[in-house]
């Protein structure tokens, strides 16, 4: 249904370091890079990041978050570790979320600008 999503950030270089480390374990890479924008995806850009004078203010109670598909449980673990190592904050350690479904394995982080992110893998084990 959704072709792509765009977010605004204050520091594009900081965001590149963060998203390179966070999304690479999931199989996503920076496919487009400009002075004020980045585009991440596999074959085509689906997640755009650009500098913004007034990014959306962080609001942990808004319900807004972005969930990235992960191929394995190990990639979810690596997403979480990469995010924390690149300046992100923990918002839910990797693990099964039985209340979301029997095979729902996910991790949650907050990026340096306050965006809430999730990586999710739906499979029995890996």
N, C-alpha and C positions, 0 to 999 in steps of 0.2 A: 504494500500500500504506500509506504513512504519511500521516496526516491533518495532523499538525503536530508541531513540535519546540519544546521550551522549554529555555531556559538561564537560569542565575542569574548576576547581576553585582553588583558592589559599588556602583557609581555609575550610577544610571539616566540622569541628565542627560548624563554623558560618553558612555554607550552610545548615547543618542539622537543626539547629534552625529555619532558614528562611523557608526552604521548608516544614518542619513539620507544621509550623503555616500557611503557604500559601496554601498547597495542601489538608490538612485535611478537610476543609469545602467543598471541591469538591468531597470527598469520596476516595481520594488517600492516601496511607500510605507508609511508608518506609518498603519494603518487604525484602530488602537485605542491610546489613550494615557491612562494613569492615573497617579496619584502614584507607584506602585511597579511599573508594568508598561507594556510596549509590545507591540504586535502588528503585524507586517509581512506584506505579501502584495500580490497584485494585486486580485482580486475578494473574497477572503476571507483571513483571517489564517492563515498556515501556519508562521510563525516568531515565537514568543513570547519575550520577554525580561522578567525580573522581578528585583527586588532580592532578594538572598539573603545571609543572614548568613555562610554558609559555601559559596560557589560551588565547583564542581568545580575542584580545583587544576590548573593548566596542566601538561600532560605531552606533550611533543613526540614521545615514542616510543610513545604509546598507540594511534596509528592513528585516533583520533577526529578527524573534521573534518566540516564542513557544506559541501555543494556547492550553489551556486545556479545555476539555468539562466539563460543569457544569450542574448539574441536575435542578437547580432552579435559579431564580433571587436572592433570599436570599443567596444562596451559592456563587454567583458572588460577592455580597456585602461583604460577610465574607472573601472571598479570598483577596479582596482589603484591607480590614481592617487588616487581619492577616499579609499580606505582609508589610504594613506600620508599624505595631507594632513590626515587627521582623527585621527592618533595611532596608526595601525596600523603593523605592521612587515612588511617584505617576507619572503615565504616561498617565492617563486618568481615571477619576472617573467613577464608575458604572453608567450605563444608556443605554437607547436605542440608537442605531446607525442607524438611518433611511437610511443613505447613504450606509450602508452595506446590508440592507434588512429590511422589515417591522417589523419583530419580533426579530431582532438581538440585544440582551442585552449583554453587555460586560464591562469589566474593564481591565485596563492596568497598569502594574507596571514594575519597573526595580529592579532586584535583586542586592545584595551587590557587585557582580562581574561585573555588567553592562549588564547582559542579559535582554532582553525585554520579558515580559511575558504577556499573555492575558488569561482571563477566559471568556467563551462564553456560553450563554444559548439561544437556539432558541425556544421560546414559547411565547404565548400571555401574560401571567402573572403568578406570583407565589411569 
